[in-house]
């Protein structure tokens, strides 16, 4: 069977593979389009297997909300090099995965991978992209937040993103954005001190006691001194108690109270790729 340039272009449009890869696949398939499509997909699996042990530490972190502003989602699509991470097609692919996640309200990462994108599972599409791009591609993270009002923030460069959920609908855009940027910049570990895991508190107390023990403080006073250090830890590491980065005289709790005394954060998430 013969094939035309139009067939090559069509195969490229369907797969995203390069023109020469599409031409070679059609040649190997003797012009059979479906077989050529399968050849490209098989090559994707082969490349993925060969690169399985490679480190995919680059990539993009994307987040967005649905039309009601009540659901926010975040995905992390990894690759091996910053060159690929900055590629428009790679970013668009990650964005399409994020859109599918929101449209289907995917529960977790495994559920997201099984959703359909252009007639194939996202998991299969990621594998095929590995073959097309020639680098290990991995969908490594997904999370969603449901709240009365949700906002997302993506730091320029697509390496850092945050999602924040509020207890009330209709939060002013700038107010919500400021809190999301606070999360991105200051990396809180919890909303308030009551939501800090017990094991984290125990670890911080142990660290503080050992620090002051090394400084020669009396053993009998270590517990009391460590509790004081814990108060500072809560102030620096929990969102509502952190100093508002745009106004060093108030906390995030104070900032929200100035807008609405009942307004607070119900959930947040933050993800960054090490750079």
C-alpha positions in Angstrom: 0.0 0.0 0.0 1.2 3.5 -0.8 0.7 6.6 1.3 0.7 10.4 0.7 2.0 13.4 2.5 -1.5 14.0 3.8 -1.3 10.6 5.5 2.0 11.6 7.2 0.5 14.9 8.3 -2.6 13.1 9.6 -0.5 10.6 11.6 1.6 13.4 13.0 -1.6 15.2 14.1 -3.0 12.1 15.8 0.2 11.1 17.6 2.3 14.2 17.9 5.3 12.3 16.6 7.8 14.0 14.2 7.3 14.0 10.5 10.2 11.5 9.8 8.9 9.2 12.6 5.5 9.2 11.0 6.9 8.6 7.5 9.0 5.7 8.7 6.1 4.2 10.5 3.9 4.4 7.4 6.7 2.9 5.3 7.1 0.0 7.8 3.3 -0.5 7.8 3.3 -0.4 4.0 0.9 2.5 4.0 -1.6 1.0 6.5 -2.5 3.9 8.8 -3.8 1.9 11.7 -0.7 -0.3 11.7 1.5 2.8 11.5 -0.3 4.3 14.5 0.3 1.1 16.4 4.0 1.1 15.5 4.4 4.6 17.0 2.6 3.5 20.1 4.7 0.4 20.4 7.9 2.4 20.1 6.6 4.7 22.9 6.3 1.7 25.2 9.8 0.5 24.2 11.4 3.8 24.9 9.4 4.1 28.2 10.8 0.7 29.3 14.3 1.7 28.4 14.1 4.9 30.3 12.2 3.6 33.3 15.2 3.9 35.6 16.0 7.5 34.5 15.3 10.4 36.9 12.5 12.7 35.7 13.1 15.6 38.1 12.1 18.4 35.7 8.6 19.2 34.5 5.6 21.5 35.2 3.2 22.0 38.1 -0.2 23.3 36.9 -3.4 24.1 38.8 -6.8 25.5 38.0 -10.4 25.7 39.2 -13.6 24.5 37.6 -16.3 26.9 36.4 -18.0 27.1 39.8 -14.8 28.0 41.7 -15.7 25.2 44.1 -13.1 22.6 42.9 -9.4 23.1 42.3 -7.0 20.6 41.0 -3.2 20.3 40.6 -1.1 18.0 38.4 2.6 17.5 38.1 3.9 16.1 34.8 7.6 15.3 35.0 10.3 15.0 32.3 14.1 14.7 32.3 15.2 18.1 31.1 14.2 21.8 31.5 14.3 22.1 27.7 11.3 19.7 27.4 9.6 21.2 30.4 9.5 24.6 28.6 8.1 23.1 25.4 4.7 24.5 24.5 3.4 21.0 23.5 4.5 19.5 26.7 2.8 22.2 28.8 -0.3 21.9 26.6 -0.3 18.1 27.3 -0.1 18.7 31.0 -2.9 21.2 30.8 -5.1 18.8 28.9 -4.6 16.2 31.6 -5.6 18.9 34.2 -8.7 19.7 32.3 -9.8 16.0 32.1 -9.2 15.8 35.9 -11.5 18.7 36.5 -14.2 17.6 34.0 -14.4 14.2 35.6 -13.7 15.2 39.2 -11.0 12.5 39.4 -10.7 11.1 42.9 -7.0 10.3 42.9 -3.9 9.9 40.8 -4.7 6.3 39.8 -8.2 7.2 38.8 -6.9 10.1 36.7 -4.5 7.9 34.8 -7.4 5.7 33.7 -9.5 8.5 32.3 -9.8 8.9 28.6 -7.9 11.5 26.6 -8.5 11.5 22.8 -9.8 8.0 22.9 -7.0 6.5 25.0 -6.2 6.4 28.7 -4.0 9.2 30.1 -1.6 6.5 31.3 -1.2 5.2 27.8 -0.9 8.7 26.4 1.9 9.5 28.9 3.8 6.4 27.8 3.4 7.3 24.1 4.7 10.8 24.8 7.8 9.2 26.3 8.4 7.6 22.9 7.6 10.7 20.9 9.7 13.1 23.1 12.5 10.6 23.9 12.6 11.4 27.6 11.0 9.7 30.6 7.6 11.3 31.1 5.8 10.7 34.3 2.4 11.9 35.8 3.7 11.9 39.3 1.2 14.0 41.4 -2.5 14.9 41.4 -4.7 16.5 44.1 -7.9 18.3 44.3 -9.6 20.5 46.8 -13.3 21.0 47.3 -14.5 24.1 49.2 -17.1 26.9 49.0 -14.5 29.0 47.1 -11.2 27.8 45.6 -8.4 29.7 44.1 -5.1 28.6 42.5 -1.8 30.3 41.9 1.0 29.2 39.5 4.3 30.9 40.0 5.9 32.0 36.7 7.9 29.2 35.2 5.4 26.4 36.1 7.6 25.0 38.8 5.5 26.0 41.8 1.7 26.1 42.4 -0.7 26.4 45.2 -4.5 25.7 45.8 -6.5 27.3 48.6 -10.0 26.5 49.7 -12.1 29.0 51.8 -15.2 28.4 53.9 -17.3 31.1 52.1 -18.2 31.6 48.4 -17.5 34.8 46.5 -14.2 35.7 48.2 -12.8 38.8 46.6 -10.2 37.8 43.9 -7.3 39.8 45.3 -7.9 38.5 48.8 -8.0 34.9 47.7 -4.9 35.4 45.4 -2.9 37.0 48.3 -3.5 34.0 50.5 -2.6 31.6 47.7 0.6 33.6 47.1 1.3 33.4 50.8 1.1 29.6 50.7 3.4 29.5 47.6 5.9 31.9 49.2 6.0 30.7 52.8 5.3 27.0 52.5 3.1 26.5 55.6 2.8 22.9 56.8 -0.8 23.2 58.2 -3.7 25.7 58.5 -3.4 26.2 62.2 -1.6 24.7 65.2 -4.5 22.3 65.8 -4.0 20.7 62.4 -0.2 20.1 62.8 0.4 16.3 63.1 1.3 15.1 66.5 4.5 13.5 65.3 5.6 16.8 63.8 5.0 18.5 67.2 7.0 15.8 69.0 9.9 16.1 66.6 10.0 19.9 67.0 10.0 19.7 70.7 12.8 17.1 70.6 14.8 19.4 68.2 14.3 22.4 70.5 15.3 20.6 73.7 18.4 19.2 72.1 19.4 22.6 70.7 19.1 24.3 74.1 20.7 21.3 75.8 23.7 21.9 73.6 23.7 25.5 74.6 24.0 24.5 78.2 20.5 25.3 79.4 19.5 23.5 82.7 17.8 20.1 82.0 14.9 21.0 84.3 14.1 24.0 82.1 14.3 22.3 78.8 10.6 21.4 78.5 9.4 24.9 79.3 11.9 26.5 76.9 11.0 24.0 74.2 7.3 24.9 74.5 8.3 28.5 73.9 10.1 27.4 70.7 7.0 25.5 69.7 4.9 28.7 69.8 7.4 30.3 67.4 7.2 27.2 65.2 3.4 27.5 65.0 3.7 31.2 64.1 6.2 30.5 61.3 4.8 27.3 59.9 1.0 27.4 60.1 -0.8 29.5 57.6 -3.3 31.4 59.7 -0.5 32.3 62.2 2.1 33.3 59.7 2.9 37.0 59.3 1.1 38.3 56.2 3.9 38.9 53.6 2.3 42.1 52.3 1.8 43.6 55.8 4.4 42.5 58.4 2.2 43.9 61.3 -0.6 41.3 60.9 -1.1 37.6 60.5 -3.1 35.9 57.8 -5.8 35.3 60.4 -6.0 39.0 61.0 -6.0 39.8 57.3 -9.0 37.5 56.7 -10.8 38.9 59.7 -10.5 42.4 58.3 -12.3 41.2 55.2 -14.9 39.0 57.0 -14.7 38.0 60.6 -15.9 34.5 59.7 -13.7 34.0 56.7 -11.0 31.3 57.0 -9.1 28.7 55.0 -10.4 25.1 55.1 -7.7 23.4 53.0 -4.7 24.1 51.0 -2.0 22.4 48.9 1.4 23.4 47.6 3.8 21.6 45.3 7.2 22.7 44.1 9.8 21.1 41.8 13.3 21.5 43.1 15.3 23.8 40.9 
